[in-house]
Amino acid sequence: MRTKHFIFSALFGCTFAVVLSSCDSFLDITPTGRVIASTGEEYRDMLTNEYKSFSKDRYMTTIRTDELRLTGQTSSDDRDSYLDLWLWKDENPSPTTTYFSWRNYYHSIYIANYIIEHQDEIKDAAVKDVRQLVGEAYMMRAYNHFLLVNLYAEPYTHCTPATTRGVPMMLEANVNAIPPSSSVEAVYQQVLADISAAADYLNVAQWPEGKNYRFTTVSADALRARTYLYMGRWQDALTVAERVIAAHGELEDLNVATSLLPDNFKSAENIVALEQFSSNMSTVINFPSTDFINKYRTGDQRKSKYFKKATSTTYSLIKKDENSYCSFRSAEAYLTAAEAAAQLNDLPKAINLLKPLMQKRLNSSAYGTTLTLMESMTQAELLEEIYDERARELAFEGHRWYDLRRTTQPALTHTFAGETYTLTPEKYTMRFPTEAVESNPEIERW
Amino acid sequence: MGKLKLIFFALLVSLTAVAQERTITGTIMDGEIANEPLIGATVSAGVGTMRKGTVTDYDGHFTLKVSADITALTVSYMGYESKVVNLKAGTNNYTVTLMPDSKSMNEVVVTGYQNIDRRKLTAAVSRLDISDEAVGAVKNIDQALSGQIAGLSTVTASGAPGAPVKIRIRGTASINGVQEPLWVLDGIPMEGNEIPAVDNLNDIDDIYQTSIAGLSPSDIDNITVLKDAAATAIYGARAANGVIVITTKKGKEGRPVVNFSTKLTYNPKADISRLNLLNADEKVDLELDLLSSDYTYRQNKGDVAIILNDLGETAAYKAGGWDALSATAQQRINHLRTINTDWNDILFRDVFNQEYNASVSGGSERAHYYASAGYYNEQGTVIGVENNRFNVTLKTDFQINKMLKIGVSLFANQRKQSSYMTDTGGFTNPVFYSRRANPYFEPYDSEGAYNYDHNVQGRESEVPDFNIYEESLNTSKERTDRSVVAIFDAELKLHKYLKLTTQFGYQYDNYQASRYAGQNSYAMRKAKEYATYTVNGVKQTILPDGGMTKKSDSNANQWTWKAMLEWARRIQDIHDVEVMAGTEVRHTESEALTSTAYGYDNHTLTTQPVIFPSEDIARSYPLHEESHLENAFVSWFATGSYTLLYRYTLGGSIRFDGSDVFGVAKQYRYLPLYSVSGLWRAKEEKWLRRVKWLDELSLRASYGIQGNIDKNTSPYLIGTFKRYSILPGYVETVIVTETAPNPDLRWEKTRNVNVGLNLAFLHNRIRLGVDYYYRKSTDLISSRKLPLETGFASTTVNWASMQNEGWEVALNTLNVKTADFSWSTSVNLGFNTNKVLNETVAENSTYPGREGYPVGALFAYETAGVDSEGYPLFRAKDGSVQTAAEFFQLNKFGASTLTAEEQRNLYTYMGSEDPACSGGLINNFEYKNWQLGVNFIFNLGMKVRVQPSYSPTYYDRGLNTNHDILNRWTPSNTATDQPALLVNSVARGSEYTHFSEYNTYSMLDTWVKSCSYWRLQSVRLGYKLPKEWFQRLGVSSASVSLEGRNLLVLATDYHNFLDPETMGNPYAQPITKSFIFGFNLNF
């Protein structure tokens, strides 16, 4: 009995000991598919996700412009999703209306901040690669703030930036922050500062095809040029845009049958092949407005490359295909430089800057007549011509809304079911999304 | 009673005094407590009129004169086994020791780890013996607990067959984590009993099954509910919400006993007339009214608008009214008034349900066995809803030798549930549709073909065809659960005082869910419409012809192994020491697979490929998804108790839990949880033994710490791997990070104090248990809404501390007891007051914090009727009446310019969602072979927020609603508090935008209702058939019963709603009445 007793106790004790010693390994289960980033590759994968989910709002603003029309042909789904945006009925949109995002931008900013803050802890990566990644993170932060301030705050050129409410800025990865809105000026200054920081870090001039959605050294100047342009800092815009042209001035020649559309991600013209239309919008954008089509002159190759005749009077869009991805491309730099030069009243320079672009877009006879026409223009007329050229060139690439609001803010009208709606200047600025105000009322207080 | 007996005995003694006598003296001792005399024990001799007797005095002595021919004495004492003492010639002094009655002696409390003698029990536990008489005809074991146990409240969120019951023990202790108690089956904690929170009210349709739903109540012997820390600390972190221990039936020594029982149930269809919906006449009038008003939301909806649009007379009607309409239009509209479809009648049905159980059990000294099989089938009163269960139980134990005992049990079951497919709008839910369908809509035309209801759906223009009958015929949703629990246990008696027990439990749950939508269904039409894209310039749906099938298969298994070493010793019959230490290892694993196919034909089982135009689109139609989750846990625990003279017990327990949880800071891997407790059985004190009317008086006290950690939040930024292509043709790995990290997250802890009193009087005819508890929870974990600028929508934080304080009263009385008749009553009451002690209100929150209020606090805006344009008016804190623009200081966007704190202060406290008092009242009457049970449950003093009857900016005229809309403000009906249907205007644009864009309207005090109810849960009449009737057939007993469940609800005002329990949810199936015939046979 006593021996038995001892044996059992020993057995029990052993089991206990085994359990004790093996339990730490028993508890070390690595869950399938989950990870805490530590290597360079993993940090890159995190940023890749932000590229993947990058806001498509800039393209969606097309709905609010004069580029397209909603017609009886528009599907009921599309009408439910987009009609109230098209009619600028922001005060009581139907509950089915699609909305512009908010958190999406800030999630990208969070990850950008996270990468910036953790850059020294990134393992298994070359210094050069880490620096490029951090540079891209700065660009990510700058570009998201830039898009936010231009969607939800008054245009820099139509307000007193220092005292006008901008958007909240997030400069740290902090889930406990309750940020107030910053002034328009402060946001722009931060965007410029982030671009400068990015420029210090970025070292990849050109990503191979397939990865060319990522920010590059040229993209820093491309965003800087656009920022100066939106601020009305003409001399700076001109200088930087010319730098972009020097570094990445390639243009697709639309007179050549085999040329790619300039917003194709494979196009030589593409600098950052990131933004695109959401696939939900594939049908609604199919109806360019007649007025917009009429902006193209005879001999403009874009009219037939971007659009196709649907009926005797209407066109449909072919520019937006599955390969259209574009945030920055060479043509924008030419247009920015030209607009800045025209604003500085250096009209010959402005025209010279437009020449390479027009050569690639117009057939030779149209090129000649347009050039003659431009040379006869006053400053105001030339500016108007450049605005139109910008509209024609960057059609359906999400530029139009921003260009309209920063320049003349025309009182566009949209007519639906016999009723006419007018785009008044205050509607060029959208209100903060309800859910954003609900989760942080501070942002509305100014 | 006792006195009467004494007088009677005295009389007997004097009558027989003449006979030859001898005097017997002696002492009666208590066998339970050494060297203690038994006071008041009865000593008697003889039979009939010759019978005489006495009772022992304070020292346990007695003196009794008996006639010489008496050869034996009978000694008895309440709660002790009677003893017969043979008188020996010449010996006139006897010392007799009585042993406590084996029934009460064996009364042990099963905690799942230990069986504790009730006389040493320091914890707050309640036990419920499961029998038809006690709990009535319940389908699932969770329903059986309703109203039976003080401090345990149950909420039936839906009347759907198989819908789980939400159980809360002693209020809510945790906000975020699991709030369900831990279920333990014969010692093995069960997995898969969390009831997911219903975030979207419509989700209530989701078929859900807990693992305990697989057990048949007829296999269960009793249930023990562990309530305080002294009882639950041994279970560790999982027991923070209490523990429910199920003990299943086992075989008893003796010949095989065969039992057969059946229950046949009739459920009449629900009655929705309580909803006060508009009839056809009223609905047509409403639509005509709205068409001539400026209210334009969904103005083309409703059959009136459809007719007028069809005839092109809308403009004419708007300009000239009814008289401007053509005769055809008037006739067609008037025809609508005559229809009045009774949706109640055609969407619900009377059902007949059945349940059968058979078991055989028995055993010998060396082995016991129990085997059973059962089947039950329940059809819902909602057409298309059904639930059934097959289950088999095998249970044996063997006494191998003096040292070793082994047990094996197996529980297997299969459950199948059928329901309808749900859609986001909720229209395919017959309960919801019956509230929204127009009374003038007929589901079939005169030839029997489907009419389609085009008024449903969120979209205003063309909608897919919807007919609820076609839908229920062409769609289905089924879930089949298969589950096996196997338990092996062994007990090795190593030594007189030392015992080693080990138990291994394996639980396997599999479920297969299938959803099917046929070609001719609204679900499919809608799916196809959503999947419409422009491909090569042609707009078309990418889904092939045919239906859709979606199947998911989920497997979850867990194993638990525990080993315990117990040392128990009684020293000199004075000291009792028990010590136990053990370890437990648990491993859980689950995997799920979902597969979807389109172009499905359910006759040929063929599918067709989907040609996706782009990868982006293909991503939104995942055809195959898999997941895998694995967790491991290791724990150590120990308990100890010391008892002196069965009067004083001191106990304690401690447990360490460790788990593998990923990304949890190391210092939080192990958490010690412990308790200390004591018991004083005052009745056993000498000075109380004399008090004969008192049968029990004992006091309990315990203190302990329970804890919980949130497994989903990590101090680190955790990501999930995915594969995507950003640019066409180039696939890349991404890490998705959608959970906000929180480095400051700590364990949430609850300190428990419990003080309890057990009393029994008058020969146990009145038994009273009272418990007071105080639970203070600190560092509570909850989800908090984050400013979206942080990049995340919400995170988990330690936000608050709160207390639950309450009383539990369980009173059992035997009111009348005669030879043929008895009446007993059982009342149990739970009073719980919950208070949030402090709360860090998020600075960005516009809803008030609950500091100083209960956790279920409801806040609302105080209203002051409507103004001269029908806009809601608010009463500000200074008493003034303000418009929304003034109250919220709205800007031009309709957003408030007040700070978050100022917005919080606009709210007024309305009350708590949790009942102030809940409990049950059970009465049992027995007369000869008849038994009648009447069982009420009640929940008193709570508030509920209901959905507004209609939205003033988004009322959809295409749908039906209740009568409130007829009382809305209009220029001709200004004496009302129901707002107008609002129209945007320049003057009140900001208010209009505010009401349409923000949630303000549903937060008005109008929508917070008082709710208190009594529900007559069960009335059951049973009859035991006289034995003579069937003795020849070999039947040993048989009984029949008739029961009515949910026959009556007494409640505060719940007009416009079906049940007080489901007021807050318009999608919930009604709780139906049922009538059950039961039959039980024993061989």
HADDOCK unambig.tbl for C-alpha pairs under 7 A between the chains (distance, minus, plus):
assign (segid A and resid 5 and name CA) (segid B and resid 494 and name CA) 5.66 0.50 0.50
assign (segid A and resid 23 and name CA) (segid B and resid 634 and name CA) 6.72 0.50 0.50
assign (segid A and resid 26 and name CA) (segid B and resid 632 and name CA) 6.90 0.50 0.50
assign (segid A and resid 27 and name CA) (segid B and resid 632 and name CA) 5.56 0.50 0.50
assign (segid A and resid 27 and name CA) (segid B and resid 633 and name CA) 6.67 0.50 0.50
assign (segid A and resid 27 and name CA) (segid B and resid 659 and name CA) 6.06 0.50 0.50
assign (segid A and resid 27 and name CA) (segid B and resid 660 and name CA) 4.37 0.50 0.50
assign (segid A and resid 28 and name CA) (segid B and resid 660 and name CA) 5.78 0.50 0.50
assign (segid A and resid 29 and name CA) (segid B and resid 660 and name CA) 6.25 0.50 0.50
assign (segid A and resid 31 and name CA) (segid B and resid 629 and name CA) 6.74 0.50 0.50
assign (segid A and resid 31 and name CA) (segid B and resid 630 and name CA) 6.86 0.50 0.50
assign (segid A and resid 32 and name CA) (segid B and resid 628 and name CA) 6.55 0.50 0.50
assign (segid A and resid 33 and name CA) (segid B and resid 720 and name CA) 5.53 0.50 0.50
assign (segid A and resid 33 and name CA) (segid B and resid 721 and name CA) 5.40 0.50 0.50
assign (segid A and resid 34 and name CA) (segid B and resid 718 and name CA) 6.79 0.50 0.50
assign (segid A and resid 34 and name CA) (segid B and resid 719 and name CA) 5.64 0.50 0.50
assign (segid A and resid 34 and name CA) (segid B and resid 720 and name CA) 4.54 0.50 0.50
assign (segid A and resid 34 and name CA) (segid B and resid 721 and name CA) 6.41 0.50 0.50
assign (segid A and resid 35 and name CA) (segid B and resid 718 and name CA) 5.66 0.50 0.50
assign (segid A and resid 35 and name CA) (segid B and resid 719 and name CA) 5.19 0.50 0.50
assign (segid A and resid 35 and name CA) (segid B and resid 720 and name CA) 6.12 0.50 0.50
assign (segid A and resid 36 and name CA) (segid B and resid 716 and name CA) 6.90 0.50 0.50
assign (segid A and resid 36 and name CA) (segid B and resid 717 and name CA) 6.16 0.50 0.50
assign (segid A and resid 36 and name CA) (segid B and resid 718 and name CA) 4.89 0.50 0.50
assign (segid A and resid 36 and name CA) (segid B and resid 719 and name CA) 6.15 0.50 0.50
assign (segid A and resid 45 and name CA) (segid B and resid 733 and name CA) 6.03 0.50 0.50
assign (segid A and resid 45 and name CA) (segid B and resid 734 and name CA) 4.33 0.50 0.50
assign (segid A and resid 45 and name CA) (segid B and resid 735 and name CA) 5.20 0.50 0.50
assign (segid A and resid 46 and name CA) (segid B and resid 734 and name CA) 5.86 0.50 0.50
assign (segid A and resid 46 and name CA) (segid B and resid 735 and name CA) 4.66 0.50 0.50
assign (segid A and resid 46 and name CA) (segid B and resid 736 and name CA) 6.51 0.50 0.50
assign (segid A and resid 48 and name CA) (segid B and resid 734 and name CA) 5.68 0.50 0.50
assign (segid A and resid 49 and name CA) (segid B and resid 734 and name CA) 5.02 0.50 0.50
assign (segid A and resid 49 and name CA) (segid B and resid 735 and name CA) 6.02 0.50 0.50
assign (segid A and resid 49 and name CA) (segid B and resid 736 and name CA) 6.08 0.50 0.50
assign (segid A and resid 52 and name CA) (segid B and resid 726 and name CA) 5.58 0.50 0.50
assign (segid A and resid 76 and name CA) (segid B and resid 461 and name CA) 5.71 0.50 0.50
assign (segid A and resid 76 and name CA) (segid B and resid 462 and name CA) 6.51 0.50 0.50
assign (segid A and resid 80 and name CA) (segid B and resid 459 and name CA) 6.52 0.50 0.50
assign (segid A and resid 91 and name CA) (segid B and resid 893 and name CA) 6.80 0.50 0.50
assign (segid A and resid 91 and name CA) (segid B and resid 993 and name CA) 5.29 0.50 0.50
assign (segid A and resid 92 and name CA) (segid B and resid 993 and name CA) 5.76 0.50 0.50
assign (segid A and resid 92 and name CA) (segid B and resid 996 and name CA) 6.37 0.50 0.50
assign (segid A and resid 92 and name CA) (segid B and resid 997 and name CA) 6.99 0.50 0.50
assign (segid A and resid 103 and name CA) (segid B and resid 788 and name CA) 5.14 0.50 0.50
assign (segid A and resid 103 and name CA) (segid B and resid 789 and name CA) 6.19 0.50 0.50
assign (segid A and resid 103 and name CA) (segid B and resid 791 and name CA) 5.53 0.50 0.50
assign (segid A and resid 103 and name CA) (segid B and resid 792 and name CA) 6.94 0.50 0.50
assign (segid A and resid 106 and name CA) (segid B and resid 789 and name CA) 5.26 0.50 0.50
assign (segid A and resid 106 and name CA) (segid B and resid 790 and name CA) 6.29 0.50 0.50
assign (segid A and resid 106 and name CA) (segid B and resid 791 and name CA) 4.47 0.50 0.50
assign (segid A and resid 107 and name CA) (segid B and resid 791 and name CA) 3.66 0.50 0.50
assign (segid A and resid 107 and name CA) (segid B and resid 792 and name CA) 6.54 0.50 0.50
assign (segid A and resid 110 and name CA) (segid B and resid 790 and name CA) 6.67 0.50 0.50
assign (segid A and resid 110 and name CA) (segid B and resid 791 and name CA) 5.72 0.50 0.50
assign (segid A and resid 174 and name CA) (segid B and resid 790 and name CA) 6.47 0.50 0.50
assign (segid A and resid 175 and name CA) (segid B and resid 740 and name CA) 6.81 0.50 0.50
assign (segid A and resid 175 and name CA) (segid B and resid 790 and name CA) 5.13 0.50 0.50
assign (segid A and resid 177 and name CA) (segid B and resid 790 and name CA) 6.60 0.50 0.50
assign (segid A and resid 178 and name CA) (segid B and resid 787 and name CA) 6.23 0.50 0.50
assign (segid A and resid 178 and name CA) (segid B and resid 844 and name CA) 7.00 0.50 0.50
assign (segid A and resid 210 and name CA) (segid B and resid 727 and name CA) 5.68 0.50 0.50
assign (segid A and resid 210 and name CA) (segid B and resid 730 and name CA) 5.62 0.50 0.50
assign (segid A and resid 282 and name CA) (segid B and resid 533 and name CA) 6.89 0.50 0.50
assign (segid A and resid 282 and name CA) (segid B and resid 534 and name CA) 6.55 0.50 0.50
assign (segid A and resid 283 and name CA) (segid B and resid 533 and name CA) 6.77 0.50 0.50
assign (segid A and resid 283 and name CA) (segid B and resid 534 and name CA) 5.97 0.50 0.50
assign (segid A and resid 323 and name CA) (segid B and resid 728 and name CA) 6.95 0.50 0.50
assign (segid A and resid 431 and name CA) (segid B and resid 893 and name CA) 6.47 0.50 0.50
assign (segid A and resid 434 and name CA) (segid B and resid 997 and name CA) 6.94 0.50 0.50
assign (segid A and resid 436 and name CA) (segid B and resid 788 and name CA) 5.96 0.50 0.50
assign (segid A and resid 439 and name CA) (segid B and resid 785 and name CA) 6.53 0.50 0.50
assign (segid A and resid 439 and name CA) (segid B and resid 786 and name CA) 6.35 0.50 0.50
assign (segid A and resid 439 and name CA) (segid B and resid 787 and name CA) 5.00 0.50 0.50
assign (segid A and resid 439 and name CA) (segid B and resid 788 and name CA) 6.66 0.50 0.50
assign (segid A and resid 439 and name CA) (segid B and resid 844 and name CA) 5.88 0.50 0.50
assign (segid A and resid 439 and name CA) (segid B and resid 845 and name CA) 6.45 0.50 0.50
assign (segid A and resid 440 and name CA) (segid B and resid 787 and name CA) 5.01 0.50 0.50
assign (segid A and resid 440 and name CA) (segid B and resid 844 and name CA) 4.71 0.50 0.50
assign (segid A and resid 441 and name CA) (segid B and resid 844 and name CA) 6.31 0.50 0.50
assign (segid A and resid 441 and name CA) (segid B and resid 899 and name CA) 6.35 0.50 0.50
assign (segid A and resid 441 and name CA) (segid B and resid 900 and name CA) 5.62 0.50 0.50
assign (segid A and resid 442 and name CA) (segid B and resid 899 and name CA) 6.45 0.50 0.50
assign (segid A and resid 444 and name CA) (segid B and resid 897 and name CA) 6.50 0.50 0.50
assign (segid A and resid 445 and name CA) (segid B and resid 897 and name CA) 5.82 0.50 0.50
